[in-house]
């Protein structure tokens, strides 16, 4: 069964693919062989030349004493692309929060609202 996918968006105009890069070259993105992966864990490492993102699914995010997380994806970027990605992710989260409200990143405050009230 084929799954319906949302169109890919570029970082400038939020227009569906194809997109144009800064030199005016039209890029046609083929996502027909993309395998989607979900991640709720990300580790970032850096060298003078690269930024390394390790992505994984943490099956037990409850902060137990020992957590085994099997890395499933590694993305290696140069620092220029990493900076563009950081700006794009920031803008995307800001737009989401404008529409749906603030995202609380502290899971304790989301799961137990009384803790959030006590921490104020």
Helices and strands as residue ranges (DSSP letters): E 19-20, E 26-27, E 41-46, E 51-56, E 71-77, H 79-100, H 107-111, H 113-118
